Amino acid sequence: MVKASNFRGTPPGPPSGTRVLVVGGGYVGMYTALRLQRKLKQELTSGEAEIIVVTPDPYMTYQPFLPEAAAGSISPRHVVVPLRRVLDRCTILIGEAKTIDHAKRTATVTTLATAEEGTGAVEITYDELVLAPGSVSRTLPIPGLAEYAIGFKTVEEAIGLRNHVIEQMDIASSTRDPAIRDAALTFVFVGGGYAGVEALAELEDMARYTTRYYHNIKADDLKWILVEASNRILPEVGEEMGKYAVRELRARNIDVRLETRLDSCEDRVAVLSDGTRFPTRTVVWTAGVKPAPILSATDLPLTERGRLRCTAQLTVAGVDHAWAAGDAAGVPDVTSDEKGKETAPNAQHAVRQTKVLAENIVASLRGEPLKEYAHKYVGSVASLGLHKGVAHGYGRKLKGYPAWLMHRVYHLSRVPTFNRKARVLAEWTLSGLFKREIVSLGSLEHPRAEFELAAGRRPGHGPDAHRNGSHNRPGDGSGGK
């Protein structure tokens, strides 16, 4: 391990002023850094303060728009926010925090360059720590899941899934084997929360529209199965709206299986707990999330669920100079009468917590009192495809077109930066005037494959195969061929 050297294309060195280290560039990381750079503008200019953001990606993904990106309603570029443009007063370090020793105020970080240099991870010192690594998909030891399933948390997964669905339709259209055709046109989604329901609904809409361009595939040939372990879907919108969502999906010939689990997906066969077997080339896993692994590699206190134990002021409980919010933080819900209840790990809380978090960090630096985070639940909205949705907010329940419109208006107001708002609105307007795009660009996932073939090399066996994604993993959007 090496100490970080002075920053000029290399990781930052010893701080000249108060250094705030933000781990994570998602909702909490980006919004907290954005508000800090505004409130500490003078300190940042004079060198009295420094903000470093360590993130594995140079952008923040607005996840509520992933289903529409998968369906082609929004360009993938407009679902993400470039951190270097937005956080122009911060130091953006593309890398991953591996361990954090808060007692020594140090974080061990690997960057894109550490493997090339061969010198090992770098050690970054800090004065104030903001832990916002978010969450990762919560998987279960289900046979075949790791080999064949795909998640739905990143823009890469969303676009890969779109390419995969269209490619399966190409396979079904050209094969002479009925078994291959049936498996290619069967799509299994596991998880009845926002991600699973919205992804399935948008992609079913897109695929149904796409069938008009295939001479031998009809919309009824497609099989869509939603598997949910509990007795309801979309619990955030309430029981009544959840039941409506089930009826709406089933009216579109989507097979909704409640109180059912995925037992196996080995050998491209999805086996459900009710005994049903579906030969399929597509299993999408959206059955929950868990805290990022970095939390277990710190000396900070964790809750039983593996989240950081926090106070209502968004400080890490019993620890000075450590802060957290969002999915990684177990924040007490001061608006609830239920003892020990924590705020839900969702985007609604994450975005609102960042305002209090940034204000409290500044207040702490200036010796001022801290505020508590208190936000009552006002409702939720969910899309069920184009012009369809459900909503439950401010005591009112909406369904159909009004709910879908509310869904779009709400998320348009929440997507960061005016630039992104304008681009998304323009794309929605254009998509309403023109036909859907139905092109699969699966080759984007393996950009060197064509050149490697021309050079006489087997694709995926070059020196950069481990980095450029040339390996072919079934279920990753490559069609699993």
Secondary structure as GFF3:
##gff-version 3
##sequence-region A 1 481
A	DSSP	beta_strand	2	3	.	.	.	ID=ss1
A	DSSP	beta_strand	18	23	.	.	.	ID=ss2
A	DSSP	alpha_helix	27	39	.	.	.	ID=ss3
A	DSSP	alpha_helix	41	46	.	.	.	ID=ss4
A	DSSP	beta_strand	49	55	.	.	.	ID=ss5
A	DSSP	beta_strand	59	61	.	.	.	ID=ss6
A	DSSP	three_ten_helix	63	65	.	.	.	ID=ss7
A	DSSP	alpha_helix	66	71	.	.	.	ID=ss8
A	DSSP	three_ten_helix	76	78	.	.	.	ID=ss9
A	DSSP	beta_strand	80	82	.	.	.	ID=ss10
A	DSSP	alpha_helix	83	86	.	.	.	ID=ss11
A	DSSP	beta_strand	91	101	.	.	.	ID=ss12
A	DSSP	beta_strand	106	111	.	.	.	ID=ss13
A	DSSP	alpha_helix	114	117	.	.	.	ID=ss14
A	DSSP	beta_strand	122	125	.	.	.	ID=ss15
A	DSSP	beta_strand	128	131	.	.	.	ID=ss16
A	DSSP	beta_strand	135	137	.	.	.	ID=ss17
A	DSSP	alpha_helix	145	148	.	.	.	ID=ss18
A	DSSP	beta_strand	149	150	.	.	.	ID=ss19
A	DSSP	alpha_helix	155	174	.	.	.	ID=ss20
A	DSSP	alpha_helix	178	184	.	.	.	ID=ss21
A	DSSP	beta_strand	186	190	.	.	.	ID=ss22
A	DSSP	alpha_helix	194	210	.	.	.	ID=ss23
A	DSSP	three_ten_helix	211	213	.	.	.	ID=ss24
A	DSSP	three_ten_helix	219	221	.	.	.	ID=ss25
A	DSSP	beta_strand	223	227	.	.	.	ID=ss26
A	DSSP	three_ten_helix	235	237	.	.	.	ID=ss27
A	DSSP	alpha_helix	239	251	.	.	.	ID=ss28
A	DSSP	beta_strand	254	257	.	.	.	ID=ss29
A	DSSP	beta_strand	262	264	.	.	.	ID=ss30
A	DSSP	three_ten_helix	266	268	.	.	.	ID=ss31
A	DSSP	beta_strand	269	272	.	.	.	ID=ss32
A	DSSP	beta_strand	277	279	.	.	.	ID=ss33
A	DSSP	beta_strand	282	285	.	.	.	ID=ss34
A	DSSP	beta_strand	289	291	.	.	.	ID=ss35
A	DSSP	three_ten_helix	293	297	.	.	.	ID=ss36
A	DSSP	beta_strand	308	309	.	.	.	ID=ss37
A	DSSP	beta_strand	322	324	.	.	.	ID=ss38
A	DSSP	three_ten_helix	326	328	.	.	.	ID=ss39
A	DSSP	beta_strand	329	330	.	.	.	ID=ss40
A	DSSP	alpha_helix	347	365	.	.	.	ID=ss41
A	DSSP	beta_strand	379	383	.	.	.	ID=ss42
A	DSSP	beta_strand	389	393	.	.	.	ID=ss43
A	DSSP	beta_strand	396	399	.	.	.	ID=ss44
A	DSSP	alpha_helix	401	414	.	.	.	ID=ss45
A	DSSP	alpha_helix	418	433	.	.	.	ID=ss46
A	DSSP	three_ten_helix	442	445	.	.	.	ID=ss47
A	DSSP	alpha_helix	449	454	.	.	.	ID=ss48
A	DSSP	alpha_helix	465	468	.	.	.	ID=ss49
###
